[in-house]
Amino acid sequence: MQAEIDAMNGGDEAAHHQQRAEQALTRIKDGAQRYVRLVAARLQLQGAIERHRMRSQGPLVELATGFFRRLTGDAFSGLEVDYDDSERRVLLGKRAAGTSVGVEGMSTGTRDQLFLALRLAAIVHYIEGSEALPIIADDLLTDFDDARAAQALVLLSELSAKVQVIFFTHHKHLLSLAEASLDASTYAVHRL
């Protein structure tokens, strides 16, 4: 009977297992606390990134909206940021009729106009607080119809009041559009 009591008591072995169990519990508690701190830090960082994105994205999207509306001849009334099925942020064009179109649903020319609108917005936003550097555009109107190309030339001409714009093209009809759309004092033609 004493042997059975000694076996249940476990002596030193039971104390050793108890100590290991307490150490494991301590590690689990430490790990859980570290996990909670990391999750909280991640949430704070995501919030800060989102606040920064909204502060900087808002003015860019607003500027790009105006450019995009003009470049598309009011076919699109603006731009909006939304989330796709995977919770990724996506840029949508808002048609004048009120429907929204993703970039993949736009024609090649309209995508190019969106790209130009975003680039112009980024340039304007950048030069407001920095030294203006020349803008070099090389045949960026190849997929624009004449009406939209003329509007792009007007926007580039307006931008040239703030920064030097150098526009390269081998499409002669764009020179005719410039002559018809712009004040002759706002640009100079150099044939190469």
N, C-alpha and C positions, 0 to 999 in steps of 0.2 A: 504494500500500500504506500509506503514511503517513496518507493521508486516512481509510482504514478504521480504523486504530489510533486516530486522533484521534476518530473517530465513536464507537468503543467506549469510549474513555476518558471522553468526555462533558465533560471539563473542569469548568468551574464549574457547569454544569447538573446533573451527577451529584451534586456536593456539595450543591447546593440541594435536590434530591430526597431525598437522604440525611438532611439536616437536617429537612425536613418530615416524613419518616417517623418520625424520632426524637421530634419534637414530638407527632405523633399517638399514638405509643406511650405517651408520658408522660401525655397526656390520658386515654387508655384506662385506664392503671394508676391514675391519680387517681380517675377515675370509678368504677372497680371497687372501690377502697378505700372511697370514699364510699358506694357502694351496700351494701357489706358492713356498714359502720357503721350505716347507716340500717335495714337488715334486723335487725341485732342490737338496736338501740334499739327497733324495733317489737316484737320478740319479748319484750324485757324489759318494755315497757309493757303488752303484752297479758297477760303473767304477773302483773304488779302489779295490773292491773284484775281479773283472775280471782281472785287472792288476796283482794282487797278485796270482791269480789262474794260469795265464799264466806264471808268473815267476817261480812258484814252480812246476806247473804241467808239464811244458816243459821238465825240466831235468828228472823228474820221468817217463814221457811217453817215453822219449828217452832211458833211461836205460832199462825200461820194454820192449821196442821194441826189443832191442838186445837180452834180455833174452828169450822173447817169440819166436823170430825167431829161436834161438838155440834149445829151448825146443821142438819146433814143427818140428825139422829137416828141416827147411826152407819151410815148407808147408805154413807158414804165413811169409810175408816179413816185417810186422810191425804192428803198432797200430796207430789209429788216433782218435781224438775227434771230434764229429760232434753233430748236434742237431736233435732230433726226431720231430715228427709232433706237439708235445706239447711244442716245444722250450726248452726241457730239454737236457742237455748235456749227450751224450752217448758215450761209448767207442766201437770202431769197430776194428776188426782184418782185416788186409789187406792180402788177399791171394797172393801168389807168382804170380798168373795169373793177378792180378790187381783188382779183385773184392773185395768188402768189405762185411764183415759178422758181424752182431750184436752178442752179447753174446748168445742170445736166439737161434741163428742158429748154434752154435758150439756144438760139441759132449761133453759129460760129461768129458772125458779125456782132451779135448782141453780147456774146461773151467777151469779145475784144473791147467793146464799148464799156462793159463792166470793169474789165481790167484797167482800161485807161482812166475811168472814173476813180477807181481806187488809187491808182498811181498818182493822179492829179491831187486827190485829197491828201495823200501822204506827203507829197511835195509841198503843198500849201501849208500843211500843218508843221512840217519840218522848218520851212523858211521863216515862219513866224517867230521862231526863237533861236535861229542859227544863221550863220553866214550863207547867203544864197550862192549856190554853185550853178554853172550852166546846165541846162537840161538838153540832152541829145536824144532825138527821136529818129529812128531809122525805119522808114516805110511801115509805120504803125497803123496806117489807114487802108491797108490792102483789102480787108474784108468789109469795109464800110461802103454803104451805098452813097451816092453823091450828096444827098441831104444830110446824112449823118457825118460824112467826111467834112462838109462845109461847117457844120456845127463844131466839130472837133478843132478845125482850124481857128474858128472864132475863140474857143476856149484857150487854145495855145497862145493866141494873140493876146488875150486878156492876161494870161499868166506871164507873158513877156514884159508886162509892166513891172513885175516884181523880180524876175530872173531872166537871164538870157536863154532863149529857146533856139536851138539849132535843129532844123528839121530836114532830113535827107529823104529824097525820093527820086525814083526814075520814072514815075508815072506823071506824064505831062498834063493829064486832065486835072490833077490836083493843083497845078499852077493856075489853070483857068478858074477853078473853084476859089482859090485864094484871091485872085483878081476880082471875082464877082462878090466875095463875101467880106473882104477886109479892106480897111482904109489903106491905101498904098503907102502911107507914111509909117505904118506899123510893122512893115517887113521889108526885107531886101532879098533879092534872088541872086544867087551865085551859081553859074553853070560850071560844072566840072568836066 
